[in-house]
Amino acid sequence: MTLPTAPLYLDCQATTPVDPRVVAAMLPYFTDQPGNPSSQSHLYGWQAAAAVKQARARIAAAINAQPQEILFTSGASEANNLAIKGVAEAYLAKGRHLITVQTEHPAVLEPCRYLEKLGFEVTYLTVDSHGLVNLADLAAAQRRSRSADGGNRARCSRVDRRD
Ligand SMILES: Cc1ncc(COP(=O)(O)O)c(C=O)c1O
C-alpha cells in the first residue's frame, strides 16, 4: 500500500475541492464568455443567463425542487444570513422565537444575534460531549416559543413597521 504524500483534506464544510467536471463546465465563463446574467442587452449576458438557467434547472431536478426555489449565493455565510433573516421576517406573524445551538458556526450565530437586537428571542441550546442536542431541552424551548409569542411580538419595534 502506498501512503499519500500530501495530508488528507477532510474539512469540506470550510471549503471543498471542486469536481474537475464542474471546473471544465465553468471555465468558459471565466475566459471567453464573461457575461453578467443580469446584462440582457448583449450576447455575453444572454449566454451567461442561459447557463445560469440551465444550472438552476439541473440542480432543481437533482434534489426534486422547482427551479425558482434554487438561489445561488457566494457561500455559506450569505446563504445562512439569507435563510435565517428571510424566514424570520416571512413568519413574523407566526412567532419571533428562534432556537439554535451554542456550537453553531458564526454564520448562523451572527444573524441570530442581529435578530435579537430587533427584538426576537433566541434560545441557544447546549450540546452534550457528542455534539448532540437534548431533545427534552428542544421540546421545552418549543413550548416556551408557543406560549411566549405575544410577548415577543410586543418587543419587535423595528421589524413591526414592516408588518
Ligand atoms: C458550518 C459552516 N457554516 C458556514 C461557513 C461559512 O462558509 P463561507 O465561507 O462559504 O461563507 C463555514 C466555513 O467554514 C462552515 O464551516
The ligand as an ORCA input file, in Angstrom:
! r2SCAN-3c Opt
* xyz 0 1
  C     -20.566     25.037      9.094
  C     -20.107     26.263      8.345
  N     -21.026     27.200      8.026
  C     -20.660     28.305      7.364
  C     -19.358     28.543      6.977
  C     -19.016     29.793      6.239
  O     -18.825     29.473      4.908
  P     -18.471     30.563      3.773
  O     -17.016     30.841      3.897
  O     -18.840     29.853      2.498
  O     -19.305     31.783      3.983
  C     -18.371     27.596      7.274
  C     -16.967     27.854      6.891
  O     -16.047     27.305      7.474
  C     -18.754     26.424      7.974
  O     -17.845     25.501      8.306
*
